[in-house]
Amino acid sequence: MELLNAVLIWWLRGTRYKWSRLRRRLFERRYLDVVLPDVNSTEDIEACLKKVTWSKDGVLHLYDCISYPQTVWARKKDDCDGFAVLAAELLHRWDPDTNPVLVTAIVRPIKLSHTICAFRYGKNLFYFDNDTLRKGFFQEYGDIVAVFTKGVEKVVCWDMVKPGTLEQIDFHIN
């Protein structure tokens, strides 16, 4: 296995989430009292996400981290994982049966790595890709990964985590 791929797998397999939880505790506690908007549909969630601007992680993120959804809403900017964690929280508050999860694919080239929020809607899986709801007849999370990584050189690995705790549910090395 190539050294860079080994480092990327190590990062996603656990270090990213430990770093995210630590960074949340150190730098984002002040945002926990931010009130998130009430939503009544996936359309309402999409409208909320459209109020957030995509931006690259800053220096204090060091590499990459997942903020609290309240941080994303208060700042109105974040990268893909910020959109995903906000979508997941709003989905959970609207309908816990949607069982939202964060799905991250680490790919080559690295700059195309991406996080989305996938969720159950009826018998199918749908996902929020930044501020856009993607509907489909997805039956498995791997089907979604195949769609949002189409055209990349290589999918190194991908995982699923619980948005609230950042507990890893599933991990795949390709």
N, C-alpha and C positions, 0 to 999 in steps of 0.2 A: 504494500500500500504506500502510495506517495505520502511524504511527510506532511505536506499542506493538507491533504485530505484527512490524515490522522488528527491533526490539530483541530480542524473544523468539526470532526466527529466528537472529539473530546469537549469542545466548546458547547455544542448543542446537547450532548448527552447529559450535561448536568451543570457545568460551570456557568453557562448563560443565566440560568434561573437562580442559582445561588447569588450571583452578582446582582441580578435584578432585585431580589428580595432585600439584599443589603443596601443597595442604592435607594430603594424605596424608603427603608427605615431611616437612612441618614439624611436624605435630601427632599423627600416628598411628603412627610407626615403632615405638613401644614395644609395640604390639599384635601385631606380626608373629610373635612367638613363641607366641601363644595357639594352643592345640591345638583344632582344630575336631572336632566329633563324627564318628564313623564312621557311615555310613549304608549301607543295603543295598536301599533301595527309595524310590519317590516318597512312600510313606506315612511312612517314617522321616524324610524331609526335611520333610514337612509337620508332623510332630510336633516337630521341632527349631524350625521357624519359629514354632510356637505358644508357644514359650518366650520369644519376643521381643515386647516391647511397642511398639506404634506410638507415636511421639512426633514432634513438629514439629522441624525443624532449629533448632539454637540460634544464638545471635548469632555465634559464630565461623565458622559456615558462610556468613555474609553473605547469600547468597541460597539456594544449593542446592549440594550436592556429594554425591559418591558415596564412601563410606568403604570401607576394606578390609573384607572379610568377617570377618576376625578381630576388628576393632574392634566390629562389630555383635554378634558372638557374646559378646565379653567384657563389653560394656556392657548387653547384652540389651535394647536399645532403639534405634530408629531410625525413619525414615519409610519410604515405599514403596521408595525406591532402596536403602536398607539391606537390606530384606527381599529385594529382587531380587538384589542382589550376593551375599548369603549363599546364597540358593537356587541361584544359578548355580555358585558354587564347590562346594557340596555335590553338585550334579548332575554336575559335571565329574569330581569325585573318584570318584563312584559309577560313572558310565558316560560316558566322554568322547564316545562316539558320540551322546549326546543333543545335543551342540553348543549349549549354552545361550547366549543373548544377552540383553542388556538392551534393552528397547523402551520408549522414553519418548515420550509424546504431550504436547505443549504445547497447551493449549486455552484457550478463553475461556468462562467466567471462569477466570482463571489458577489460582485456588485448587483447581480440579478437575484440574489437570495431574497426570500419573501415570506411574510407571515400574513395569514388570512384568518377570519373567524368563520368556522363551519358550524352548521347547526341542522337539526332535524326539523323538517316542516312536513307534516303528514308522513307519507312513506318514503320521502326522498330527503336527500341532503342538499342544502343550498349553502352559499357562502357570501360573505361580504369581502370584497376585494377593495381595500381602502374605502372609498365612499360609495361604492357601487354594489348593489345586490345582484348576485349571479344565481339565477334559477336554472335548474336542470333536473335531469333524472338520475342524479348520482346515487349510487347505492353504497359505495364504500369511500372512505376518505382518500384512499390511494387514487381513485378516479379523479377527485378534485385536484390532487397534487399533479397528476398527469396533465391536466388542463392548464393550470397556472404556471407550470414549468415548461410548457411546450416551447421548443426552439432554443433551449439552453444547451450548452455543450455537454454537461453531465450533472445529474442529480447525485450529490454526494451522500446525503442523508436527509431524512425528514422525521418530524415527530408531531405528537399531539400532547397538549397540556391543558389542565384545568385552569381557566382564566383567573379565578380568585386566589388560588394558592400557588399557581405555577408548578403544580405537581405533574410530573410526566406520566402520561397514560400509556403511550405507545412510542416506539422508536424503531426506525428502519434505516439500514445501511444499504445503499444500492451498489 
